[in-house]
Each structure stands twice: as structure tokens, then as C-alpha cells.
Amino acid sequence: MAPAARLANTQFASMLAEVADRLEAQGANPFRVRAYRAAGETIDILPVQVSEILDREGPAGLMRLPGIGRSLSHAIAHAADSGRMPLLERL
């Protein structure tokens, strides 16, 4: 991916927070809402860029972070590749 297309951590965090807000507004499972919020907060305070972790370790590197499991790591990796998060678009 070209460096100019890379999302900043704040952009990933914003996407995840927006997913959490929309899920919450729709009455989704509170655990799912909290998972998206927690992942966004984790990414927001990371000292390294998500793109660097993905370049070095792929989605497995994200799964080593607090609050980020398999599903979220793949959603974040997809956003890193495409600049979009399909779940956010569906909501």
C-alpha cells in the first residue's frame, strides 16, 4: 500500500468508535459495543502506527493488543488495505 493511503491511528479509532455508537443506537449486544469501543481506545493510544504493526506481523500483531481479537483485527486490516470498514458502511 502506498504510504499516502495509510490511515492514522486516530482514523482507525474514529471508525471503531463510530461503529460502537451505531451498534449501541441499534440496541446491539452491549459486549459487542464495548469491544469496538475498547479496540478504538487501544488504537488511539498506541505509540506505533497500526500500519506498521500490520506490515511487520499482519492481523496477528493486532491480536496481541488488549481488546482486539480475530474479528476486529481482520476488520482493521481490511480498513488499512481499503480505507473503509464494511460494517460501518452497512450500519
C-alpha positions as CSV (number, residue, x, y, z in Angstrom):
1,M,0.0,0.0,0.0
2,A,1.3,3.5,-0.8
3,P,2.2,5.4,2.3
4,A,-0.1,8.3,1.3
5,A,-3.1,6.0,1.5
6,R,-2.3,4.8,5.1
7,L,-4.8,5.7,7.8
8,A,-3.6,7.2,11.0
9,N,-4.4,5.6,14.3
10,T,-6.8,8.4,15.1
11,Q,-8.7,7.5,11.9
12,F,-8.9,3.8,12.9
13,A,-10.0,4.8,16.4
14,S,-12.7,7.1,15.0
15,M,-14.1,4.3,12.7
16,L,-14.3,1.9,15.6
17,A,-15.9,4.4,17.9
18,E,-18.5,5.2,15.2
19,V,-19.3,1.5,14.8
20,A,-19.8,1.3,18.5
21,D,-22.1,4.3,18.5
22,R,-24.2,3.0,15.7
23,L,-24.4,-0.5,17.2
24,E,-25.4,1.0,20.5
25,A,-28.1,3.1,18.8
26,Q,-29.5,0.0,17.2
27,G,-29.6,-1.8,20.6
28,A,-26.9,-4.3,19.8
29,N,-25.3,-6.6,22.3
30,P,-23.5,-4.4,24.9
31,F,-20.5,-6.7,24.9
32,R,-20.1,-6.1,21.1
33,V,-20.4,-2.4,21.6
34,R,-17.8,-2.4,24.3
35,A,-15.5,-4.5,22.2
36,Y,-15.5,-1.9,19.4
37,R,-15.0,1.0,21.9
38,A,-12.2,-0.8,23.7
39,A,-10.4,-1.5,20.4
40,G,-10.7,2.1,19.4
41,E,-9.3,3.3,22.7
42,T,-6.4,0.8,22.4
43,I,-5.5,2.0,18.9
44,D,-5.9,5.7,19.8
45,I,-3.2,5.5,22.4
46,L,-0.8,3.2,20.6
47,P,2.8,4.5,20.4
48,V,3.2,2.9,16.9
49,Q,1.0,3.1,13.8
50,V,-1.4,0.3,13.1
51,S,0.0,0.1,9.6
52,E,3.5,-0.6,11.0
53,I,2.1,-3.5,13.1
54,L,0.3,-4.9,10.0
55,D,3.4,-4.5,7.9
56,R,5.5,-6.4,10.4
57,E,3.1,-9.0,11.8
58,G,-0.2,-8.9,9.9
59,P,-3.5,-9.2,11.7
60,A,-1.9,-11.5,14.3
61,G,0.1,-8.5,15.5
62,L,-3.1,-6.6,16.2
63,M,-4.5,-9.6,18.2
64,R,-1.7,-9.2,20.6
65,L,-3.1,-5.8,21.6
66,P,-5.6,-5.5,24.5
67,G,-9.2,-5.8,23.4
68,I,-8.5,-6.8,19.8
69,G,-9.5,-10.3,18.8
70,R,-9.6,-12.1,15.5
71,S,-12.7,-10.5,14.0
72,L,-11.6,-7.0,14.9
73,S,-8.1,-7.5,13.8
74,H,-9.3,-8.6,10.3
75,A,-11.8,-5.6,10.1
76,I,-8.9,-3.2,11.0
77,A,-6.6,-4.9,8.5
78,H,-9.3,-4.5,5.8
79,A,-9.7,-0.8,6.7
80,A,-5.9,-0.4,6.4
81,D,-6.0,-2.0,2.9
82,S,-9.1,-0.3,1.6
83,G,-9.6,2.8,3.7
84,R,-13.1,1.6,4.5
85,M,-14.8,-0.6,7.1
86,P,-17.7,-2.6,5.6
87,L,-19.5,-3.0,8.9
88,L,-19.5,0.8,9.3
89,E,-20.9,1.2,5.8
90,R,-23.7,-1.3,6.5
91,L,-24.7,0.4,9.7
